[in-house]
Amino acid sequence: MRAIVVESPEVLTWQEVPDVAPGPGEVLIRVAAAGVNRADLLQVMGVYPPPPGASEIVGLEVSGVIAAVGDEVTSWSVGQEVCALLTGGGYAEFVAVDARQVLPVPAGVSLEDAAGLPEVACTVWSNLVMTAGLSEGQLLLVHGGASGVGSHAIQVARQLGAWVAVTAGSEAKLEFCRELGAEIAINYRDEDFVARVREAGGADVILDIMGAVYLDRNVDALADDGKLVIIGMQGGVKGELNIGKLINRRTRVIGTALRGRPVDGPHGKGAVVEAVTREVWPMIGDGRIKPVIGARLSIEQAGEAHRLLASGDVTGKVVLTV
């Protein structure tokens, strides 16, 4: 089969690699498209290696058609159109994945566009609902509201009955977030997001991709009993925090990642995929939540796709078609 091989961070080539086959409990997917994520960029740069035992090939989500099933698989059959949450291996013609990480293609979504859903949907639901318990009437602050995760989080939060504040770096992106349902849109380049959010009573939940650079200010932006959920480190990995702020207002700082989770367990990838299929897919199927695909490129253009995502010039997800 063919797959993207990383010759250097700047050189990604589509070339022959060893075939893969499904093991017990796995399915083999003939890939139609792969979603691009910031974790892919970090892996290519050598700072986010795959977990032990995972494929060295880049790619955390795909869509395609089941080409084969391994022993013990009864939930899927050859020929079904699916998408899947991966630990790696997505930038390829074929990928083998645990059957519990596979989802049907939502109604009304094309097979190629479905590749941009598993990572954002599972990230948002696992963090906002399963971890932070976001509920009706609460205020959610999303940093990077026009990103793939951000655009999905806005829509999910609104369906839960929550209010949404976002940060973004341009008026065009802020308007895009408003169209998705954000009530408070903050340009982080010239506005103080802490002041804006505190005016609204503070955030009950913050979904943060920045990490260290926003740590102290995020805690200041929380309401009493609020939760800061950190899912990214674009602004660094080490920061200082006044613990008294947490104790006095009973706030919590939570760090989570999806890629390295086991499949089993109440917060494992299998449970997340099951919850997303049950709760989120019907919202997509009837149009309450819409996939946001900002760019589609061929798999041979993986390097260009990475540069596009890194530039910040794209809104929503980038998808590579195979």
N, C-alpha and C positions, 0 to 999 in steps of 0.2 A: 504494500500500500504506500501511498504518499502522505507526507506530513510536513509541517513547518519545522525546520531544523535551525537552531540558533547558532549561527557562526560567530556573531558578535552582537552586542546590543543594537547595532545599527544595521546588521545584515541578517535577515530572516529569509531562508530559502525553502522552496517547495520541492522536496526530493524524496526518493525512495527510502523507506525505513522498514524494519521487520514487521510482518503482519501481527495483528493481535487476535486473540480468540477468547470467547467468554469462558470463565471458570464456573464452578458450582455457584448457583445463586445470582449469576450475572447474565446480562443480555449484551449482544453485539449490535451496535447501531451504525448503519451506513449514514454518514454525516451529510446533511444538506446545508447546514450553516452552523457557525460557532459565534457565540457572543464574545465581545472583547471587554475585559475588565482591567482596572488599575492594578490588580494583583498580577495580571499577565505582564504588565510593564515592569513591575518589580522583579518578577522571576527572570525576565530577559536580562535585567541589569545585574542579576546574580545576588540580590539581597532578600529574596523570598523563595527559597527552594521548596520543592514539593515535600509533603510529609513522607516518612519512610514507607517504602513499598508502593508509592504512587508513581504513575507515569511521569517521565521526565519531559514529555511533550507538553507545551503550553496549552492552556484552555480549560476553563472551569464550567462551561455550559455549551450544550449543542441542541440541535433539533435534527431529526432524520427519520429513517425507517428501520425497524428492527430487522436485522439480517439473520440472526441466529439467537437461540436461547440456550443457556447452560443447564446442567442438571439442577433439579429442585425448583426450577422457575415455572410457576403455574399462572402467574398474574398477567403475563404478556405473551404474545405470539408473533411469529414471523409475519412481516408485512404491515404491522401497525405503525402509524405515524405517531411519533412521540417527541418529547424534549427531555432533557436530563440535567441534573446537577452533578457536576464532576469534582473529583479531587485533582484531576489533571488529564491531559490527553486529547483535548477537544479540537486542536488545530490539525486535523487529520481526516483521511477518508473514512476511517472506521475507529470506533472507540468501544471498549468494554467497560461496563459499569454495573454496580450492584443494582439489582432490579428494584430495590426499595428507594432508589434515587431517581427513578423514572416517572415522568408525568405524561398524561395525554396532552395533545395539542388542544388548547382551549377553543371552543366554538368561535368561529368568526375570525380567527387569527391564521395567517398563512403559515405554511410549514417553515419557511425561512425566517420570518419575523419571530416565530416561537422560540428561536435560539436566544433571543434577548430577554427572555422572561425568567428562567429558573433562578439565576443568581440574585436578581433584584427582588423577586417575589419572596424567595426563601430568606434573604437577608432582612427584608422589611418585616415580614410577619414574625420571624423568630425573635427579632429585637424589640419591635414595638409592642407586640401582643404577648408572646410567650415569655419574654424577659421583663419588659417594662410595664406590662398591663395597661397600655393606653386605652382609655375608655371615653365614653360620651361626655362632652362638656369640658374635657381637659384641653390644655394648650400644648401643642407639639412645636418645637423649634427644630427645623431641618437645615443643617449647613450644606451648601451645595445643592440648592433646591432644584436646579435645572439639570442635574446629572441623572444618570439612569436610575440610581437608587433614590435620589431625591424626588424625581418626577413620579415615581411609583409610590413613594411614601406619602406624598401629598394626597394622592387619590385614595389610598387605603385609609388614611387618617380621617378624611372627610366622610368616607363610608361608615366609619366607626362612630361618627358624630362628634369628632374632636375638632378643635380649631387649629389652624396651622399658621406658623410664622416661618419664613425662609430667609436665608441669606444667599446672595448671588452677586456677581461682579459687573453686571451691565443692566441697563434699563430694559433691553430686549429680553434678557433672561428673566428679569423680575416680572415683566408682563406675561411671559409664558407661564410662570408659576401662578400668577393670579388667575389666568385662564383655567388652570387645573384645579383651582379652589383655594389657594393660599389667601388668607385675609390680611396678613402683615408681610410685606415684602421689603427687605432691608438690603441696601447696597453696602456691602462690607467695606468698600473702598472709601466711602465718605460719611458713613453713619455708624453710630455706636449701637451694636445689636443688643448689648446689655440694657441700655437705657430704654430702647424701644420695647423690649420684651418685658421689662419690669413695669413699664407703663400699663401693660395689659395684665399685670398681676403675677408675672413670672411664669416660666415654662414648667409644666408638670413632667414633661419628658423632653430631652434633647437628644437628637440623633446626630452624632458628630463624626466627621471624617478627618478632622484636622489634628487632633491629639494634643501634644504638649503646648503649642502656641496659644491655644484657646482654653486650656484647662482651667485656670483661675477665673477667667471671665465667664466661662460656661457655668461654673458653680455659682457665681454672682447672679447669673440670669435665671437660676432655678427658683421655683416657688418652694415654699415649705413642703417637705416630704417629696420633693422632686427627684427625678432620676436622670443622670447623665449617662448615656450609653455611647461608648467610644468604639467605633468600628474601623477607624483608619488613623494613619499617622502621617498625613501629608505635611503637617506642621511640626514634625519632630517627635521624639520618643521620651524625652526627659523634661519634666516641668516641676515647678514648686507649687505646693498646695497648702493653704491654711486649714488644718484639720478642724479648727474651731468652727469654720463655716459649715462643715458637714454636721457636726454635733449639735450646734445651736439650732439649726433648721431641719435636722433629721433628713438631710439629703444623702444621696448615694451616687457613687461613681462606679460604673460597671464597664469592664472591657470584655468584648466578645469577638470571636472570629468563627466563620462557618467552615472554612476549608478543612481544618484539622480535626473537626469533631468526629467522633465515631458514628457509625450508622445507627447503632442501638442506643437505647436510653430515652428518657422523657424529653430531652433537648437534643437528641441525636438527629442526624440528617434524615433518617427514615421518618421520624416523628414530624419533623418540619415539613418534609415533602407531603406527607399524608395530610397535615393541616392545611397547607397551601392548596392542595388539590380540592379539598373539601370546602374551604372557606373563600379562597380568592378566585379560583377558576370560574365559579358561577358568576362573580362580579364582572370578570372579563367577558364571559360568554354573553351576558346581556347588555354589555356596553357601559356599565357603571364605571369600570376601570379600563383605560385604553393603553395598550403598549405604546411606548414612545421610542421610535427608531429614528435616530438622527442621521445615520449614514449607513449605506450598504456598499461594501467593497468585496472584490474577489479575494479568495484565500491567498492568492499569489501576492496580493497587496497588503499582507499582514504588517509589514514594516511601516507602510504609510498609514494604516489604521492606528497603529500605536502612536505615531507622531501626531495624528489628528486628536486622539484622546488626550494626550499629554498637553496639547496646546490649549485646551479649554475652550476651543472654538465650536465644539459640537454640543448640541442639546439632546439629552436622552442617550440611548444606547447606540453603539457601533456594532454592526453585524458583518461577519465574513461569510460569503457564500462559497460553497464547495462545488 
